Amino acid sequence: MAWELLFTSDIGLMSLVVIVGVVVIGAVMGKMYSNKMDEESGQR
């Protein structure tokens, strides 16, 4: 029931897009922060 509502209704699809977007943004920001920390630790 819940999965069906998530993938078939307009509200469910918008929620799914927001969830995926937040996960992608979090992964990108985590990678950027990790690279920045590695870059700064290499300078010292």
C-alpha positions as CSV (number, residue, x, y, z in Angstrom):
1,M,0.0,0.0,0.0
2,A,2.6,2.5,1.0
3,W,5.0,1.5,-1.8
4,E,2.2,1.7,-4.3
5,L,1.3,5.2,-3.1
6,L,4.9,6.3,-3.2
7,F,5.5,5.3,-6.8
8,T,2.0,6.0,-8.3
9,S,0.6,9.2,-6.8
10,D,1.8,12.7,-7.6
11,I,2.6,13.5,-4.0
12,G,4.5,10.2,-3.6
13,L,6.6,10.9,-6.7
14,M,7.4,14.4,-5.4
15,S,8.4,13.0,-2.1
16,L,10.6,10.4,-3.8
17,V,12.3,13.1,-5.8
18,V,13.0,15.1,-2.6
19,I,14.4,12.1,-0.8
20,V,16.7,11.2,-3.7
21,G,17.8,14.8,-4.0
22,V,18.7,15.1,-0.3
23,V,20.7,11.9,-0.5
24,V,22.6,13.0,-3.6
25,I,23.3,16.5,-2.2
26,G,24.5,14.9,1.1
27,A,26.9,12.5,-0.8
28,V,28.3,15.4,-3.0
29,M,28.8,17.6,0.1
30,G,30.4,14.8,2.0
31,K,32.8,14.1,-0.9
32,M,33.7,17.8,-1.2
33,Y,34.3,18.1,2.6
34,S,36.4,15.0,2.5
35,N,38.5,16.3,-0.4
36,K,38.9,19.7,1.4
37,M,40.1,18.0,4.6
38,D,42.6,15.9,2.7
39,E,43.9,19.0,0.9
40,E,44.3,20.9,4.2
41,S,46.0,18.1,6.0
42,G,48.5,17.7,3.2
43,Q,49.6,21.3,3.5
44,R,50.9,21.0,7.1
